[in-house]
Amino acid sequence: MKPADGPPLAVTAHYREFVPADGAVLDVIATVNGPEPAGNVGHEGLAEVILLDTSGSMGAPQAKMHAALRASIAAIDALPDGVAFAVVAGTGTATMVFPEEVRLAVADGRNRAAARHALQSVSPHGGTAIGSWLLLARQLLATRPDAIGHAILLTDGRNESQHPDNLRAAVQECEGYLTIDCRAIGSADGVHDWDAAELLGIAEALGANPVVPVEDLAGLGDEFRTVLARAMARRVANARLRIRTTELARVRYVKQVHPAIADLTKRGEPAGELTTGYPIGAWSPQDRRDYHLGLEVDPLAAGTRRRIGWLSVDTDTGGAPVEVPLTVEWTDDVLRHSEIHPSVAFYTVQQDYAVAFHNGLAAAREDRVTEAEDQLGRAVALAHAAGKDADVRRIARIVDVHDAAAGLVRLKVGVDWRLAESSRVVVHTTTRWGAAADERRPPAPAARVAPWSHCGERQIGAYCQVCGAAHGTGAAAPERR
């Protein structure tokens, strides 16, 4: 897909410049900001596909189907003139709702009215094969390679009508053709029948946008309008975060840490000598995303100062990307090389929160109650300290919270694990570092981390140099000097 014309994205690097003389992994937070707003820009370079779950479960109760149809109409009404669009009904197969043929229509008064009329004939039936829905979206968007492709996926269930391998293959086929926003319907009392891992996998591969659980059906229309407003502002497609290193450094891991946690490490592709590009999706002017990079730095004599790499964003909009240099100094001063940049500390806590919840849930499902209560209690404490009261209430669906601040919880007996699905996706949505001062933020860990053990090796930074795990996420007790 060719991107729309647009200015390049700006990248800023945040890190401490000192590393141990014997080498280490340098933690860097790369902030990427969207393009400058452009006036009087048309919408002919945008394409939208609404993927609407119409399986049988959407009719139990019928309120789900009615809300989904109203939200789809709200989305259609929000489409500006000139946008190419289509509506797809998803069951065990994928069926065109509007237009009837496998093609994209162009938004105008007539086609919006026709799409609204076509939705009146949609009724819930059949199974759920999300991979087939994605492949039809890809087929449709491939007819407009000049446009920035986006899809809204609304579902209330899991991919039960096709093999998981087929879903994974479909997601891979869609990479580079579209970004996606997933909305997952559950009941008002918190029961969700969709699979968090499936939707997180789709979202991570196709733009790394947050997966949003929906329990208040009355707000679904507003949710769709919000998604459309951001999608219709996109002016840059298929951007790539490029990391060029010298021979002194290698990339160990790359993670998006805002607005949602997503591991991009295995998605990197060679982009020149000692250079790797990581896909970061499509961008609108109001977008800001943060990425956590781990660069393995070789040993050098204390006092040596060298450049170890450069960061840039490639947008295919013409012109060479502006590179931001990364320079470090090797030192034997423990106070210098163990100090953590505030941005790294900020996102360390939020990744720790997600890891603690997932570890606790896994332990609970395997009846390792003590471990489950310890990890879920840690998740509750971190959420409470961050002011994420809604997150605490979600986790309280599966544990009794006796002291949120202290992380004292007890696992409920006979838990319906469908009550945990919304938390499984919400813990991946993060608060932005550098937000307004009046926002409550997660507490930063201590500025310096004592040496600790993980993956059988001594660690001295905030993250394991072998696997990238955050300090405190199942590591052995810190070593004593």
ChimeraX attribute file (.defattr): number of C-alpha atoms within 10 A of each C-alpha:
attribute: neighborCount
match mode: 1-to-1
recipient: residues
	/A:1	17
	/A:2	18
	/A:3	21
	/A:4	21
	/A:5	14
	/A:6	20
	/A:7	19
	/A:8	23
	/A:9	24
	/A:10	18
	/A:11	20
	/A:12	15
	/A:13	19
	/A:14	16
	/A:15	20
	/A:16	19
	/A:17	18
	/A:18	24
	/A:19	27
	/A:20	24
	/A:21	20
	/A:22	14
	/A:23	17
	/A:24	23
	/A:25	27
	/A:26	26
	/A:27	24
	/A:28	22
	/A:29	23
	/A:30	24
	/A:31	19
	/A:32	21
	/A:33	19
	/A:34	21
	/A:35	20
	/A:36	15
	/A:37	15
	/A:38	11
	/A:39	6
	/A:40	6
	/A:41	10
	/A:42	12
	/A:43	20
	/A:44	17
	/A:45	22
	/A:46	25
	/A:47	29
	/A:48	31
	/A:49	24
	/A:50	25
	/A:51	28
	/A:52	26
	/A:53	29
	/A:54	29
	/A:55	24
	/A:56	18
	/A:57	21
	/A:58	23
	/A:59	15
	/A:60	11
	/A:61	11
	/A:62	14
	/A:63	13
	/A:64	24
	/A:65	24
	/A:66	16
	/A:67	18
	/A:68	24
	/A:69	21
	/A:70	19
	/A:71	23
	/A:72	25
	/A:73	20
	/A:74	19
	/A:75	23
	/A:76	24
	/A:77	17
	/A:78	17
	/A:79	23
	/A:80	20
	/A:81	15
	/A:82	16
	/A:83	21
	/A:84	26
	/A:85	27
	/A:86	28
	/A:87	27
	/A:88	25
	/A:89	22
	/A:90	31
	/A:91	24
	/A:92	22
	/A:93	18
	/A:94	23
	/A:95	20
	/A:96	18
	/A:97	24
	/A:98	24
	/A:99	18
	/A:100	15
	/A:101	11
	/A:102	17
	/A:103	19
	/A:104	22
	/A:105	21
	/A:106	19
	/A:107	25
	/A:108	16
	/A:109	11
	/A:110	9
	/A:111	17
	/A:112	23
	/A:113	14
	/A:114	13
	/A:115	23
	/A:116	20
	/A:117	14
	/A:118	16
	/A:119	18
	/A:120	10
	/A:121	8
	/A:122	15
	/A:123	16
	/A:124	19
	/A:125	16
	/A:126	15
	/A:127	21
	/A:128	26
	/A:129	25
	/A:130	31
	/A:131	28
	/A:132	22
	/A:133	26
	/A:134	26
	/A:135	19
	/A:136	23
	/A:137	28
	/A:138	23
	/A:139	15
	/A:140	22
	/A:141	29
	/A:142	17
	/A:143	13
	/A:144	19
	/A:145	15
	/A:146	16
	/A:147	26
	/A:148	32
	/A:149	31
	/A:150	27
	/A:151	26
	/A:152	22
	/A:153	24
	/A:154	24
	/A:155	29
	/A:156	24
	/A:157	23
	/A:158	19
	/A:159	21
	/A:160	14
	/A:161	16
	/A:162	16
	/A:163	11
	/A:164	15
	/A:165	10
	/A:166	15
	/A:167	22
	/A:168	15
	/A:169	12
	/A:170	20
	/A:171	22
	/A:172	14
	/A:173	15
	/A:174	23
	/A:175	17
	/A:176	21
	/A:177	24
	/A:178	27
	/A:179	27
	/A:180	30
	/A:181	23
	/A:182	21
	/A:183	21
	/A:184	25
	/A:185	26
	/A:186	24
	/A:187	17
	/A:188	11
	/A:189	10
	/A:190	19
	/A:191	18
	/A:192	25
	/A:193	20
	/A:194	21
	/A:195	19
	/A:196	23
	/A:197	13
	/A:198	15
	/A:199	23
	/A:200	22
	/A:201	16
	/A:202	29
	/A:203	22
	/A:204	22
	/A:205	25
	/A:206	25
	/A:207	22
	/A:208	26
	/A:209	23
	/A:210	25
	/A:211	26
	/A:212	18
	/A:213	25
	/A:214	22
	/A:215	19
	/A:216	13
	/A:217	20
	/A:218	15
	/A:219	12
	/A:220	22
	/A:221	18
	/A:222	13
	/A:223	17
	/A:224	24
	/A:225	20
	/A:226	13
	/A:227	17
	/A:228	22
	/A:229	14
	/A:230	14
	/A:231	25
	/A:232	21
	/A:233	18
	/A:234	25
	/A:235	26
	/A:236	26
	/A:237	27
	/A:238	25
	/A:239	22
	/A:240	22
	/A:241	22
	/A:242	23
	/A:243	25
	/A:244	24
	/A:245	21
	/A:246	15
	/A:247	11
	/A:248	16
	/A:249	22
	/A:250	20
	/A:251	20
	/A:252	17
	/A:253	21
	/A:254	25
	/A:255	19
	/A:256	22
	/A:257	29
	/A:258	24
	/A:259	19
	/A:260	26
	/A:261	26
	/A:262	23
	/A:263	17
	/A:264	20
	/A:265	16
	/A:266	9
	/A:267	13
	/A:268	18
	/A:269	14
	/A:270	12
	/A:271	15
	/A:272	10
	/A:273	9
	/A:274	15
	/A:275	19
	/A:276	18
	/A:277	21
	/A:278	23
	/A:279	22
	/A:280	26
	/A:281	24
	/A:282	27
	/A:283	27
	/A:284	21
	/A:285	18
	/A:286	13
	/A:287	15
	/A:288	18
	/A:289	18
	/A:290	24
	/A:291	26
	/A:292	25
	/A:293	26
	/A:294	24
	/A:295	23
	/A:296	20
	/A:297	24
	/A:298	18
	/A:299	16
	/A:300	18
	/A:301	14
	/A:302	15
	/A:303	13
	/A:304	11
	/A:305	15
	/A:306	14
	/A:307	14
	/A:308	21
	/A:309	23
	/A:310	18
	/A:311	21
	/A:312	25
	/A:313	24
	/A:314	23
	/A:315	27
	/A:316	20
	/A:317	17
	/A:318	11
	/A:319	10
	/A:320	12
	/A:321	17
	/A:322	15
	/A:323	18
	/A:324	18
	/A:325	15
	/A:326	18
	/A:327	15
	/A:328	19
	/A:329	21
	/A:330	25
	/A:331	22
	/A:332	15
	/A:333	13
	/A:334	14
	/A:335	11
	/A:336	17
	/A:337	22
	/A:338	20
	/A:339	20
	/A:340	24
	/A:341	18
	/A:342	19
	/A:343	20
	/A:344	24
	/A:345	21
	/A:346	20
	/A:347	27
	/A:348	23
	/A:349	21
	/A:350	28
	/A:351	20
	/A:352	21
	/A:353	25
	/A:354	24
	/A:355	23
	/A:356	25
	/A:357	25
	/A:358	19
	/A:359	19
	/A:360	24
	/A:361	24
	/A:362	15
	/A:363	19
	/A:364	22
	/A:365	12
	/A:366	10
	/A:367	11
	/A:368	13
	/A:369	16
	/A:370	13
	/A:371	16
	/A:372	26
	/A:373	24
	/A:374	20
	/A:375	27
	/A:376	31
	/A:377	29
	/A:378	24
	/A:379	28
	/A:380	32
	/A:381	23
	/A:382	25
	/A:383	28
	/A:384	21
	/A:385	17
	/A:386	18
	/A:387	15
	/A:388	17
	/A:389	14
	/A:390	13
	/A:391	18
	/A:392	20
	/A:393	16
	/A:394	19
	/A:395	25
	/A:396	21
	/A:397	21
	/A:398	23
	/A:399	22
	/A:400	17
	/A:401	23
	/A:402	13
	/A:403	13
	/A:404	21
	/A:405	15
	/A:406	15
	/A:407	21
	/A:408	18
	/A:409	23
	/A:410	19
	/A:411	19
	/A:412	15
	/A:413	9
	/A:414	7
	/A:415	14
	/A:416	12
	/A:417	15
	/A:418	17
	/A:419	21
	/A:420	21
	/A:421	22
	/A:422	27
	/A:423	22
	/A:424	22
	/A:425	22
	/A:426	19
	/A:427	23
	/A:428	23
	/A:429	21
	/A:430	19
	/A:431	20
	/A:432	19
	/A:433	18
	/A:434	11
	/A:435	10
	/A:436	9
	/A:437	7
	/A:438	6
	/A:439	12
	/A:440	13
	/A:441	20
	/A:442	23
	/A:443	16
	/A:444	16
	/A:445	17
	/A:446	11
	/A:447	14
	/A:448	18
	/A:449	17
	/A:450	17
	/A:451	17
	/A:452	21
	/A:453	18
	/A:454	23
	/A:455	13
	/A:456	9
	/A:457	11
	/A:458	14
	/A:459	22
	/A:460	23
	/A:461	23
	/A:462	28
	/A:463	23
	/A:464	23
	/A:465	23
	/A:466	15
	/A:467	11
	/A:468	17
	/A:469	19
	/A:470	21
	/A:471	26
	/A:472	19
	/A:473	18
	/A:474	15
	/A:475	15
	/A:476	13
	/A:477	11
	/A:478	17
	/A:479	12
	/A:480	7
	/A:481	5
